[in-house]
Every structure is written in C-alpha cells, then in structure tokens.
Amino acid sequence: MIHQSWVNKETIRTLECVHTNAKKYMVDRALTAGKKYDLKNETEEFYFVIDNTGKIGGYYKEYFKG
C-alpha cells in the first residue's frame, strides 16, 4: 500500500489542470481547470496529484500541462 505514503512524499513538480471534460468520469468534482496541483507520482498513463478533496487521485495526463 505504497500509495498511502504519497501524500507525505516530496512534490515532483507542479502541474496545471487545463480541462475537466471527461468522457466517462466526473473529473470536475475533483479538479478545477486553471488550478495548479502538486504531482506526487507518475506512470506512463496517469499523474497522481493531491486533488480538491485533499486526497491522492490518479488522472489521465491529458487533463494537465506542465
């Protein structure tokens, strides 16, 4: 359960959310377009950031620039 320690992990960099137009999921409840988020971990397909709920969330890279 390594993901539970990501909140305390050093921030890799800051990303800006460019849109929340999701095809399947309600991303606009956890992300705000134009807001900057701390990147805690990254995979080929996802960024793991601390979202508006205050918890770690995994989101497709297409929602961010930075």
Number of C-alpha atoms within 10 A of each C-alpha: 5 5 12 10 10 18 18 8 12 11 15 11 11 15 19 17 19 17 17 19 13 12 7 6 9 11 15 13 11 15 23 18 14 13 14 18 20 19 22 23 19 14 10 7 10 15 22 22 25 20 20 15 10 10 13 21 17 16 18 13 16 15 20 20 12 9
